[in-house]
Amino acid sequence: MVIFIPLILIALYVGMYVLRTDRTSDCRWRQTGKDAEGITFRCQVCGAEARTEKGEPTHCGAKPNT
């Protein structure tokens, strides 16, 4: 029974690591400014910045475009 506690802790750690990967860290854009050139957004997850004419960006700033 005592051996199950470390195994459960290891399984929880591995599960949390898998759920933390890039698959779930999509950008969460917040508007930081607006002027004549467009709207400025900053991602709260990766720190990327983007400027659009209208609406929030549709790409993740941390991931390269392929």
C-alpha positions, -999 to +999 in steps of 0.1 A: +000+000+000+029+024+008+043+019-027+011+032-043+015+067-028+048+075-047+033+059-079+002+081-076+024+112-071+045+104-101+014+098-122-001+131-111+032+149-120+033+133-154-003+141-160+002+178-151+032+180-173+014+166-203-016+190-198+008+219-196+024+215-230+019+237-261-013+220-269-031+238-242-012+271-239-031+289-266-027+327-266-051+348-246-051+382-262-059+414-243-063+448-259-035+472-247-040+501-270-059+516-299-049+544-323-052+554-359-029+526-371-050+498-354-055+479-322-026+466-302-029+433-284-007+415-259-008+378-250-011+370-213+003+335-218+034+340-240+039+378-239+037+382-277+024+415-291+004+420-323-014+448-341-045+444-361-070+466-379-100+451-362-106+422-339-081+401-319-053+382-336-060+347-348-025+332-344-003+323-315+025+347-313+049+322-296+045+296-323+063+301-356+040+303-387+044+271-408 
